Amino acid sequence: MCPLITIISSYKIFYWRTTTNLEVDFILYGQRGLKAFEIKRTNKVWKSDLKGIKAFLKDYPLAEAYFVYSGDRIMSEGKISILPINYALKNLNNIL
């Protein structure tokens, strides 16, 4: 079996949303920890794009948080790693 498939299959995958409709696209929970992923098809990161993942981190401060977008710069906003989609896919083994 492909090593990446083995890693992914070791997680339980969830979706997270608040009563005020803030959301996070993917929550992965497993032996390697709790990881949150927000995915946007945008070349630019807006503060409003990060609201859901920031709310998630308030409830789960030990989680690793990733914002994956169509841009080309690796950045961070507090505990959130902001990654271009091409970089995230090439480095998924390390991220997971």
Gaussian input, Z-matrix of N, CA and C with variables (Angstrom, degrees):
# hf/3-21g

backbone

0 1
 N
 C     1     B1
 C     2     B2     1     A1
 N     3     B3     2     A2     1     D1
 C     4     B4     3     A3     2     D2
 C     5     B5     4     A4     3     D3
 N     6     B6     5     A5     4     D4
 C     7     B7     6     A6     5     D5
 C     8     B8     7     A7     6     D6
 N     9     B9     8     A8     7     D7
 C    10    B10     9     A9     8     D8
 C    11    B11    10    A10     9     D9
 N    12    B12    11    A11    10    D10
 C    13    B13    12    A12    11    D11
 C    14    B14    13    A13    12    D12
 N    15    B15    14    A14    13    D13
 C    16    B16    15    A15    14    D14
 C    17    B17    16    A16    15    D15
 N    18    B18    17    A17    16    D16
 C    19    B19    18    A18    17    D17
 C    20    B20    19    A19    18    D18
 N    21    B21    20    A20    19    D19
 C    22    B22    21    A21    20    D20
 C    23    B23    22    A22    21    D21
 N    24    B24    23    A23    22    D22
 C    25    B25    24    A24    23    D23
 C    26    B26    25    A25    24    D24
 N    27    B27    26    A26    25    D25
 C    28    B28    27    A27    26    D26
 C    29    B29    28    A28    27    D27
 N    30    B30    29    A29    28    D28
 C    31    B31    30    A30    29    D29
 C    32    B32    31    A31    30    D30
 N    33    B33    32    A32    31    D31
 C    34    B34    33    A33    32    D32
 C    35    B35    34    A34    33    D33
 N    36    B36    35    A35    34    D34
 C    37    B37    36    A36    35    D35
 C    38    B38    37    A37    36    D36
 N    39    B39    38    A38    37    D37
 C    40    B40    39    A39    38    D38
 C    41    B41    40    A40    39    D39
 N    42    B42    41    A41    40    D40
 C    43    B43    42    A42    41    D41
 C    44    B44    43    A43    42    D42
 N    45    B45    44    A44    43    D43
 C    46    B46    45    A45    44    D44
 C    47    B47    46    A46    45    D45
 N    48    B48    47    A47    46    D46
 C    49    B49    48    A48    47    D47
 C    50    B50    49    A49    48    D48
 N    51    B51    50    A50    49    D49
 C    52    B52    51    A51    50    D50
 C    53    B53    52    A52    51    D51
 N    54    B54    53    A53    52    D52
 C    55    B55    54    A54    53    D53
 C    56    B56    55    A55    54    D54
 N    57    B57    56    A56    55    D55
 C    58    B58    57    A57    56    D56
 C    59    B59    58    A58    57    D57
 N    60    B60    59    A59    58    D58
 C    61    B61    60    A60    59    D59
 C    62    B62    61    A61    60    D60
 N    63    B63    62    A62    61    D61
 C    64    B64    63    A63    62    D62
 C    65    B65    64    A64    63    D63
 N    66    B66    65    A65    64    D64
 C    67    B67    66    A66    65    D65
 C    68    B68    67    A67    66    D66
 N    69    B69    68    A68    67    D67
 C    70    B70    69    A69    68    D68
 C    71    B71    70    A70    69    D69
 N    72    B72    71    A71    70    D70
 C    73    B73    72    A72    71    D71
 C    74    B74    73    A73    72    D72
 N    75    B75    74    A74    73    D73
 C    76    B76    75    A75    74    D74
 C    77    B77    76    A76    75    D75
 N    78    B78    77    A77    76    D76
 C    79    B79    78    A78    77    D77
 C    80    B80    79    A79    78    D78
 N    81    B81    80    A80    79    D79
 C    82    B82    81    A81    80    D80
 C    83    B83    82    A82    81    D81
 N    84    B84    83    A83    82    D82
 C    85    B85    84    A84    83    D83
 C    86    B86    85    A85    84    D84
 N    87    B87    86    A86    85    D85
 C    88    B88    87    A87    86    D86
 C    89    B89    88    A88    87    D87
 N    90    B90    89    A89    88    D88
 C    91    B91    90    A90    89    D89
 C    92    B92    91    A91    90    D90
 N    93    B93    92    A92    91    D91
 C    94    B94    93    A93    92    D92
 C    95    B95    94    A94    93    D93
 N    96    B96    95    A95    94    D94
 C    97    B97    96    A96    95    D95
 C    98    B98    97    A97    96    D96
 N    99    B99    98    A98    97    D97
 C   100   B100    99    A99    98    D98
 C   101   B101   100   A100    99    D99
 N   102   B102   101   A101   100   D100
 C   103   B103   102   A102   101   D101
 C   104   B104   103   A103   102   D102
 N   105   B105   104   A104   103   D103
 C   106   B106   105   A105   104   D104
 C   107   B107   106   A106   105   D105
 N   108   B108   107   A107   106   D106
 C   109   B109   108   A108   107   D107
 C   110   B110   109   A109   108   D108
 N   111   B111   110   A110   109   D109
 C   112   B112   111   A111   110   D110
 C   113   B113   112   A112   111   D111
 N   114   B114   113   A113   112   D112
 C   115   B115   114   A114   113   D113
 C   116   B116   115   A115   114   D114
 N   117   B117   116   A116   115   D115
 C   118   B118   117   A117   116   D116
 C   119   B119   118   A118   117   D117
 N   120   B120   119   A119   118   D118
 C   121   B121   120   A120   119   D119
 C   122   B122   121   A121   120   D120
 N   123   B123   122   A122   121   D121
 C   124   B124   123   A123   122   D122
 C   125   B125   124   A124   123   D123
 N   126   B126   125   A125   124   D124
 C   127   B127   126   A126   125   D125
 C   128   B128   127   A127   126   D126
 N   129   B129   128   A128   127   D127
 C   130   B130   129   A129   128   D128
 C   131   B131   130   A130   129   D129
 N   132   B132   131   A131   130   D130
 C   133   B133   132   A132   131   D131
 C   134   B134   133   A133   132   D132
 N   135   B135   134   A134   133   D133
 C   136   B136   135   A135   134   D134
 C   137   B137   136   A136   135   D135
 N   138   B138   137   A137   136   D136
 C   139   B139   138   A138   137   D137
 C   140   B140   139   A139   138   D138
 N   141   B141   140   A140   139   D139
 C   142   B142   141   A141   140   D140
 C   143   B143   142   A142   141   D141
 N   144   B144   143   A143   142   D142
 C   145   B145   144   A144   143   D143
 C   146   B146   145   A145   144   D144
 N   147   B147   146   A146   145   D145
 C   148   B148   147   A147   146   D146
 C   149   B149   148   A148   147   D147
 N   150   B150   149   A149   148   D148
 C   151   B151   150   A150   149   D149
 C   152   B152   151   A151   150   D150
 N   153   B153   152   A152   151   D151
 C   154   B154   153   A153   152   D152
 C   155   B155   154   A154   153   D153
 N   156   B156   155   A155   154   D154
 C   157   B157   156   A156   155   D155
 C   158   B158   157   A157   156   D156
 N   159   B159   158   A158   157   D157
 C   160   B160   159   A159   158   D158
 C   161   B161   160   A160   159   D159
 N   162   B162   161   A161   160   D160
 C   163   B163   162   A162   161   D161
 C   164   B164   163   A163   162   D162
 N   165   B165   164   A164   163   D163
 C   166   B166   165   A165   164   D164
 C   167   B167   166   A166   165   D165
 N   168   B168   167   A167   166   D166
 C   169   B169   168   A168   167   D167
 C   170   B170   169   A169   168   D168
 N   171   B171   170   A170   169   D169
 C   172   B172   171   A171   170   D170
 C   173   B173   172   A172   171   D171
 N   174   B174   173   A173   172   D172
 C   175   B175   174   A174   173   D173
 C   176   B176   175   A175   174   D174
 N   177   B177   176   A176   175   D175
 C   178   B178   177   A177   176   D176
 C   179   B179   178   A178   177   D177
 N   180   B180   179   A179   178   D178
 C   181   B181   180   A180   179   D179
 C   182   B182   181   A181   180   D180
 N   183   B183   182   A182   181   D181
 C   184   B184   183   A183   182   D182
 C   185   B185   184   A184   183   D183
 N   186   B186   185   A185   184   D184
 C   187   B187   186   A186   185   D185
 C   188   B188   187   A187   186   D186
 N   189   B189   188   A188   187   D187
 C   190   B190   189   A189   188   D188
 C   191   B191   190   A190   189   D189
 N   192   B192   191   A191   190   D190
 C   193   B193   192   A192   191   D191
 C   194   B194   193   A193   192   D192
 N   195   B195   194   A194   193   D193
 C   196   B196   195   A195   194   D194
 C   197   B197   196   A196   195   D195
 N   198   B198   197   A197   196   D196
 C   199   B199   198   A198   197   D197
 C   200   B200   199   A199   198   D198
 N   201   B201   200   A200   199   D199
 C   202   B202   201   A201   200   D200
 C   203   B203   202   A202   201   D201
 N   204   B204   203   A203   202   D202
 C   205   B205   204   A204   203   D203
 C   206   B206   205   A205   204   D204
 N   207   B207   206   A206   205   D205
 C   208   B208   207   A207   206   D206
 C   209   B209   208   A208   207   D207
 N   210   B210   209   A209   208   D208
 C   211   B211   210   A210   209   D209
 C   212   B212   211   A211   210   D210
 N   213   B213   212   A212   211   D211
 C   214   B214   213   A213   212   D212
 C   215   B215   214   A214   213   D213
 N   216   B216   215   A215   214   D214
 C   217   B217   216   A216   215   D215
 C   218   B218   217   A217   216   D216
 N   219   B219   218   A218   217   D217
 C   220   B220   219   A219   218   D218
 C   221   B221   220   A220   219   D219
 N   222   B222   221   A221   220   D220
 C   223   B223   222   A222   221   D221
 C   224   B224   223   A223   222   D222
 N   225   B225   224   A224   223   D223
 C   226   B226   225   A225   224   D224
 C   227   B227   226   A226   225   D225
 N   228   B228   227   A227   226   D226
 C   229   B229   228   A228   227   D227
 C   230   B230   229   A229   228   D228
 N   231   B231   230   A230   229   D229
 C   232   B232   231   A231   230   D230
 C   233   B233   232   A232   231   D231
 N   234   B234   233   A233   232   D232
 C   235   B235   234   A234   233   D233
 C   236   B236   235   A235   234   D234
 N   237   B237   236   A236   235   D235
 C   238   B238   237   A237   236   D236
 C   239   B239   238   A238   237   D237
 N   240   B240   239   A239   238   D238
 C   241   B241   240   A240   239   D239
 C   242   B242   241   A241   240   D240
 N   243   B243   242   A242   241   D241
 C   244   B244   243   A243   242   D242
 C   245   B245   244   A244   243   D243
 N   246   B246   245   A245   244   D244
 C   247   B247   246   A246   245   D245
 C   248   B248   247   A247   246   D246
 N   249   B249   248   A248   247   D247
 C   250   B250   249   A249   248   D248
 C   251   B251   250   A250   249   D249
 N   252   B252   251   A251   250   D250
 C   253   B253   252   A252   251   D251
 C   254   B254   253   A253   252   D252
 N   255   B255   254   A254   253   D253
 C   256   B256   255   A255   254   D254
 C   257   B257   256   A256   255   D255
 N   258   B258   257   A257   256   D256
 C   259   B259   258   A258   257   D257
 C   260   B260   259   A259   258   D258
 N   261   B261   260   A260   259   D259
 C   262   B262   261   A261   260   D260
 C   263   B263   262   A262   261   D261
 N   264   B264   263   A263   262   D262
 C   265   B265   264   A264   263   D263
 C   266   B266   265   A265   264   D264
 N   267   B267   266   A266   265   D265
 C   268   B268   267   A267   266   D266
 C   269   B269   268   A268   267   D267
 N   270   B270   269   A269   268   D268
 C   271   B271   270   A270   269   D269
 C   272   B272   271   A271   270   D270
 N   273   B273   272   A272   271   D271
 C   274   B274   273   A273   272   D272
 C   275   B275   274   A274   273   D273
 N   276   B276   275   A275   274   D274
 C   277   B277   276   A276   275   D275
 C   278   B278   277   A277   276   D276
 N   279   B279   278   A278   277   D277
 C   280   B280   279   A279   278   D278
 C   281   B281   280   A280   279   D279
 N   282   B282   281   A281   280   D280
 C   283   B283   282   A282   281   D281
 C   284   B284   283   A283   282   D282
 N   285   B285   284   A284   283   D283
 C   286   B286   285   A285   284   D284
 C   287   B287   286   A286   285   D285

   B1=1.4512
   B2=1.5336
   B3=1.3084
   B4=1.4590
   B5=1.5273
   B6=1.3463
   B7=1.4713
   B8=1.5317
   B9=1.3254
   B10=1.4591
   B11=1.5324
   B12=1.3235
   B13=1.4657
   B14=1.5185
   B15=1.3222
   B16=1.4622
   B17=1.5202
   B18=1.3300
   B19=1.4656
   B20=1.5219
   B21=1.3260
   B22=1.4616
   B23=1.5199
   B24=1.3261
   B25=1.4638
   B26=1.5241
   B27=1.3299
   B28=1.4610
   B29=1.5331
   B30=1.3168
   B31=1.4661
   B32=1.5248
   B33=1.3131
   B34=1.4588
   B35=1.5265
   B36=1.3340
   B37=1.4567
   B38=1.5197
   B39=1.3392
   B40=1.4548
   B41=1.5286
   B42=1.3040
   B43=1.4625
   B44=1.5255
   B45=1.3262
   B46=1.4703
   B47=1.5204
   B48=1.3369
   B49=1.4583
   B50=1.5224
   B51=1.3399
   B52=1.4608
   B53=1.5215
   B54=1.3202
   B55=1.4623
   B56=1.5253
   B57=1.3416
   B58=1.4699
   B59=1.5310
   B60=1.3291
   B61=1.4608
   B62=1.5272
   B63=1.3285
   B64=1.4596
   B65=1.5232
   B66=1.3265
   B67=1.4523
   B68=1.5181
   B69=1.3281
   B70=1.4608
   B71=1.5211
   B72=1.3282
   B73=1.4636
   B74=1.5251
   B75=1.3339
   B76=1.4625
   B77=1.5187
   B78=1.3174
   B79=1.4627
   B80=1.5180
   B81=1.3113
   B82=1.4575
   B83=1.5197
   B84=1.3375
   B85=1.4553
   B86=1.5236
   B87=1.3274
   B88=1.4589
   B89=1.5121
   B90=1.3197
   B91=1.4688
   B92=1.5207
   B93=1.3101
   B94=1.4667
   B95=1.5263
   B96=1.3210
   B97=1.4512
   B98=1.5150
   B99=1.3201
   B100=1.4571
   B101=1.5251
   B102=1.3298
   B103=1.4666
   B104=1.5200
   B105=1.3247
   B106=1.4576
   B107=1.5265
   B108=1.3329
   B109=1.4620
   B110=1.5196
   B111=1.3191
   B112=1.4566
   B113=1.5261
   B114=1.3203
   B115=1.4512
   B116=1.5300
   B117=1.3343
   B118=1.4726
   B119=1.5266
   B120=1.3160
   B121=1.4662
   B122=1.5278
   B123=1.3086
   B124=1.4623
   B125=1.5224
   B126=1.3130
   B127=1.4650
   B128=1.5152
   B129=1.3176
   B130=1.4518
   B131=1.5265
   B132=1.3171
   B133=1.4643
   B134=1.5246
   B135=1.3265
   B136=1.4506
   B137=1.5229
   B138=1.3364
   B139=1.4624
   B140=1.5190
   B141=1.3257
   B142=1.4661
   B143=1.5320
   B144=1.3421
   B145=1.4653
   B146=1.5247
   B147=1.3236
   B148=1.4637
   B149=1.5266
   B150=1.3214
   B151=1.4696
   B152=1.5232
   B153=1.3171
   B154=1.4600
   B155=1.5113
   B156=1.3118
   B157=1.4659
   B158=1.5284
   B159=1.3388
   B160=1.4720
   B161=1.5234
   B162=1.3271
   B163=1.4673
   B164=1.5246
   B165=1.3231
   B166=1.4625
   B167=1.5281
   B168=1.3260
   B169=1.4682
   B170=1.5317
   B171=1.3222
   B172=1.4672
   B173=1.5191
   B174=1.3359
   B175=1.4595
   B176=1.5242
   B177=1.3241
   B178=1.4737
   B179=1.5327
   B180=1.3328
   B181=1.4704
   B182=1.5348
   B183=1.3109
   B184=1.4613
   B185=1.5296
   B186=1.3211
   B187=1.4679
   B188=1.5247
   B189=1.3227
   B190=1.4600
   B191=1.5240
   B192=1.3217
   B193=1.4630
   B194=1.5250
   B195=1.3349
   B196=1.4563
   B197=1.5283
   B198=1.3077
   B199=1.4686
   B200=1.5180
   B201=1.3242
   B202=1.4591
   B203=1.5275
   B204=1.3366
   B205=1.4616
   B206=1.5212
   B207=1.3283
   B208=1.4695
   B209=1.5199
   B210=1.3078
   B211=1.4607
   B212=1.5121
   B213=1.3265
   B214=1.4618
   B215=1.5237
   B216=1.3367
   B217=1.4675
   B218=1.5204
   B219=1.3291
   B220=1.4576
   B221=1.5236
   B222=1.3353
   B223=1.4614
   B224=1.5267
   B225=1.3170
   B226=1.4631
   B227=1.5185
   B228=1.3247
   B229=1.4675
   B230=1.5163
   B231=1.3302
   B232=1.4610
   B233=1.5167
   B234=1.3281
   B235=1.4687
   B236=1.5184
   B237=1.3219
   B238=1.4635
   B239=1.5297
   B240=1.3346
   B241=1.4627
   B242=1.5197
   B243=1.3152
   B244=1.4667
   B245=1.5189
   B246=1.3448
   B247=1.4580
   B248=1.5233
   B249=1.3335
   B250=1.4649
   B251=1.5361
   B252=1.3133
   B253=1.4636
   B254=1.5244
   B255=1.3368
   B256=1.4701
   B257=1.5203
   B258=1.3182
   B259=1.4549
   B260=1.5357
   B261=1.3372
   B262=1.4684
   B263=1.5262
   B264=1.3258
   B265=1.4641
   B266=1.5272
   B267=1.3253
   B268=1.4697
   B269=1.5262
   B270=1.3289
   B271=1.4619
   B272=1.5270
   B273=1.3121
   B274=1.4487
   B275=1.5230
   B276=1.3510
   B277=1.4720
   B278=1.5356
   B279=1.3243
   B280=1.4662
   B281=1.5310
   B282=1.3233
   B283=1.4497
   B284=1.5236
   B285=1.3315
   B286=1.4626
   B287=1.5113
   A1=108.86
   A2=117.05
   A3=123.57
   A4=109.79
   A5=118.92
   A6=120.38
   A7=113.60
   A8=117.72
   A9=120.43
   A10=111.02
   A11=116.80
   A12=120.14
   A13=109.94
   A14=117.34
   A15=120.93
   A16=110.59
   A17=117.48
   A18=121.33
   A19=110.12
   A20=117.48
   A21=121.14
   A22=111.02
   A23=117.22
   A24=119.72
   A25=112.53
   A26=117.52
   A27=119.98
   A28=111.87
   A29=117.46
   A30=122.62
   A31=110.89
   A32=114.94
   A33=120.95
   A34=105.05
   A35=116.76
   A36=121.35
   A37=109.63
   A38=114.79
   A39=121.78
   A40=110.19
   A41=114.07
   A42=124.66
   A43=104.74
   A44=118.43
   A45=121.05
   A46=110.28
   A47=116.21
   A48=120.67
   A49=109.48
   A50=115.36
   A51=120.83
   A52=109.83
   A53=116.34
   A54=120.67
   A55=111.60
   A56=116.83
   A57=120.96
   A58=112.04
   A59=116.04
   A60=124.61
   A61=115.82
   A62=118.36
   A63=119.41
   A64=105.71
   A65=117.18
   A66=118.89
   A67=112.45
   A68=113.85
   A69=122.76
   A70=106.01
   A71=116.28
   A72=121.01
   A73=114.05
   A74=117.24
   A75=120.84
   A76=110.41
   A77=115.57
   A78=122.22
   A79=105.90
   A80=117.07
   A81=121.68
   A82=108.20
   A83=115.83
   A84=120.76
   A85=108.61
   A86=115.18
   A87=119.98
   A88=110.97
   A89=115.25
   A90=120.71
   A91=112.73
   A92=117.38
   A93=120.96
   A94=112.20
   A95=116.87
   A96=119.81
   A97=114.16
   A98=113.79
   A99=123.70
   A100=107.55
   A101=115.88
   A102=120.88
   A103=109.28
   A104=115.39
   A105=121.64
   A106=109.40
   A107=115.82
   A108=121.46
   A109=110.20
   A110=115.78
   A111=122.08
   A112=105.78
   A113=116.90
   A114=122.16
   A115=108.49
   A116=116.73
   A117=120.84
   A118=109.11
   A119=114.51
   A120=120.28
   A121=107.71
   A122=114.52
   A123=121.96
   A124=108.45
   A125=116.68
   A126=120.98
   A127=111.95
   A128=116.39
   A129=122.04
   A130=108.89
   A131=115.71
   A132=120.56
   A133=108.42
   A134=115.59
   A135=121.86
   A136=108.65
   A137=116.82
   A138=120.57
   A139=112.18
   A140=116.25
   A141=120.13
   A142=111.98
   A143=117.63
   A144=121.37
   A145=112.15
   A146=116.58
   A147=121.75
   A148=113.59
   A149=117.86
   A150=120.78
   A151=112.96
   A152=116.83
   A153=120.29
   A154=112.78
   A155=116.74
   A156=120.11
   A157=111.18
   A158=116.85
   A159=119.80
   A160=110.74
   A161=117.12
   A162=120.96
   A163=110.11
   A164=117.03
   A165=120.93
   A166=110.30
   A167=116.81
   A168=120.72
   A169=112.06
   A170=118.08
   A171=119.93
   A172=110.41
   A173=116.41
   A174=120.94
   A175=112.64
   A176=116.82
   A177=122.29
   A178=109.35
   A179=117.34
   A180=120.36
   A181=115.00
   A182=118.35
   A183=120.09
   A184=113.17
   A185=116.58
   A186=120.24
   A187=111.17
   A188=114.65
   A189=121.24
   A190=106.12
   A191=117.01
   A192=120.49
   A193=110.75
   A194=114.78
   A195=121.41
   A196=109.79
   A197=114.75
   A198=121.93
   A199=105.41
   A200=116.85
   A201=122.04
   A202=107.69
   A203=115.79
   A204=120.18
   A205=111.08
   A206=116.92
   A207=122.57
   A208=113.98
   A209=117.96
   A210=121.26
   A211=112.02
   A212=116.14
   A213=119.61
   A214=114.13
   A215=117.79
   A216=120.68
   A217=110.96
   A218=115.83
   A219=121.48
   A220=106.51
   A221=115.70
   A222=120.27
   A223=108.53
   A224=114.79
   A225=119.64
   A226=108.40
   A227=114.07
   A228=122.59
   A229=104.73
   A230=116.23
   A231=119.26
   A232=109.66
   A233=117.19
   A234=122.24
   A235=113.73
   A236=117.60
   A237=121.09
   A238=109.61
   A239=116.00
   A240=121.28
   A241=107.55
   A242=116.85
   A243=122.43
   A244=106.75
   A245=115.19
   A246=120.58
   A247=112.20
   A248=116.50
   A249=119.24
   A250=109.26
   A251=116.86
   A252=121.47
   A253=111.85
   A254=117.68
   A255=119.83
   A256=111.15
   A257=116.94
   A258=121.08
   A259=110.41
   A260=116.24
   A261=120.57
   A262=110.94
   A263=117.34
   A264=119.70
   A265=112.00
   A266=116.84
   A267=120.21
   A268=112.15
   A269=116.98
   A270=121.49
   A271=112.79
   A272=118.01
   A273=121.75
   A274=113.08
   A275=116.57
   A276=119.67
   A277=111.22
   A278=116.78
   A279=121.27
   A280=112.10
   A281=117.47
   A282=121.92
   A283=110.71
   A284=115.25
   A285=119.48
   A286=111.33
   D1=145.69
   D2=178.67
   D3=-60.85
   D4=133.09
   D5=-179.37
   D6=-55.86
   D7=-37.06
   D8=-179.74
   D9=-66.46
   D10=-40.29
   D11=178.03
   D12=-64.43
   D13=-38.36
   D14=177.32
   D15=-62.40
   D16=-42.56
   D17=179.37
   D18=-64.49
   D19=-49.60
   D20=-177.98
   D21=-62.25
   D22=-40.04
   D23=-177.87
   D24=-69.99
   D25=-11.85
   D26=177.72
   D27=-82.81
   D28=-4.21
   D29=179.31
   D30=-103.51
   D31=151.40
   D32=164.57
   D33=-94.90
   D34=136.94
   D35=-175.26
   D36=-110.05
   D37=130.13
   D38=-178.14
   D39=-130.30
   D40=170.64
   D41=172.94
   D42=-122.91
   D43=145.20
   D44=-176.20
   D45=-128.56
   D46=132.56
   D47=177.37
   D48=-146.63
   D49=142.33
   D50=177.51
   D51=-90.05
   D52=171.29
   D53=176.20
   D54=-67.22
   D55=-18.54
   D56=177.01
   D57=-96.49
   D58=13.45
   D59=175.48
   D60=70.71
   D61=20.97
   D62=166.60
   D63=-75.88
   D64=142.26
   D65=-175.01
   D66=-144.44
   D67=161.79
   D68=172.60
   D69=-129.87
   D70=133.35
   D71=-172.30
   D72=-65.05
   D73=-48.12
   D74=-177.28
   D75=-136.04
   D76=130.75
   D77=171.78
   D78=-117.88
   D79=123.34
   D80=177.57
   D81=-110.72
   D82=129.61
   D83=-178.98
   D84=-131.25
   D85=126.15
   D86=-179.90
   D87=-169.70
   D88=-165.36
   D89=-177.60
   D90=-61.56
   D91=-25.26
   D92=179.49
   D93=-89.32
   D94=6.99
   D95=173.98
   D96=113.78
   D97=-166.41
   D98=-178.83
   D99=-112.26
   D100=123.35
   D101=-176.26
   D102=-130.54
   D103=134.99
   D104=-179.16
   D105=-116.50
   D106=135.82
   D107=-178.75
   D108=-129.46
   D109=125.15
   D110=170.72
   D111=-112.08
   D112=128.39
   D113=-176.70
   D114=-116.88
   D115=128.16
   D116=178.85
   D117=-133.89
   D118=140.90
   D119=175.63
   D120=-94.78
   D121=77.89
   D122=-178.99
   D123=-146.94
   D124=149.25
   D125=177.61
   D126=-88.79
   D127=-11.10
   D128=-175.58
   D129=-128.85
   D130=142.99
   D131=179.16
   D132=-98.44
   D133=123.04
   D134=177.50
   D135=-104.81
   D136=147.73
   D137=177.67
   D138=-52.44
   D139=-38.91
   D140=-179.21
   D141=-63.55
   D142=-26.55
   D143=178.25
   D144=-66.62
   D145=-23.35
   D146=-174.59
   D147=-96.26
   D148=-3.29
   D149=-175.45
   D150=-57.56
   D151=-46.68
   D152=-177.65
   D153=-63.81
   D154=-46.24
   D155=-177.63
   D156=-69.77
   D157=-31.74
   D158=174.83
   D159=-67.09
   D160=-40.44
   D161=177.43
   D162=-63.54
   D163=-40.24
   D164=177.92
   D165=-61.22
   D166=-43.87
   D167=-178.94
   D168=-65.41
   D169=-27.99
   D170=175.27
   D171=-65.05
   D172=-39.30
   D173=178.98
   D174=-79.71
   D175=-30.51
   D176=-176.02
   D177=-132.12
   D178=72.55
   D179=-173.48
   D180=-65.36
   D181=-17.86
   D182=179.46
   D183=-85.74
   D184=-5.44
   D185=-179.51
   D186=-70.29
   D187=152.92
   D188=169.41
   D189=-92.81
   D190=134.87
   D191=-174.76
   D192=-122.54
   D193=136.50
   D194=-178.10
   D195=-132.87
   D196=133.45
   D197=172.23
   D198=-112.84
   D199=116.08
   D200=-176.94
   D201=-108.17
   D202=129.30
   D203=-174.37
   D204=-142.35
   D205=175.38
   D206=-175.16
   D207=-85.79
   D208=0.54
   D209=-179.35
   D210=-73.32
   D211=-167.85
   D212=-176.75
   D213=-128.00
   D214=7.31
   D215=-179.34
   D216=-109.12
   D217=136.09
   D218=171.35
   D219=-86.76
   D220=126.84
   D221=-177.54
   D222=-140.98
   D223=-179.84
   D224=171.64
   D225=-147.37
   D226=154.87
   D227=176.39
   D228=-136.77
   D229=99.47
   D230=-174.29
   D231=62.34
   D232=-124.69
   D233=179.46
   D234=-86.19
   D235=1.83
   D236=-175.80
   D237=-93.41
   D238=122.24
   D239=172.91
   D240=-85.58
   D241=124.19
   D242=-179.67
   D243=-104.77
   D244=116.35
   D245=-170.44
   D246=-126.87
   D247=136.84
   D248=171.20
   D249=-64.16
   D250=145.72
   D251=-177.18
   D252=-56.95
   D253=-42.39
   D254=-179.44
   D255=-61.75
   D256=-42.71
   D257=178.27
   D258=-64.62
   D259=-45.81
   D260=-177.84
   D261=-60.09
   D262=-43.88
   D263=-179.11
   D264=-67.23
   D265=-40.08
   D266=179.22
   D267=-67.53
   D268=-26.56
   D269=-175.49
   D270=-111.73
   D271=18.97
   D272=-175.34
   D273=-59.12
   D274=-37.17
   D275=176.88
   D276=-55.95
   D277=-42.79
   D278=-178.92
   D279=-74.82
   D280=-35.42
   D281=-179.63
   D282=-67.58
   D283=-42.48
   D284=-179.52
   D285=-81.40

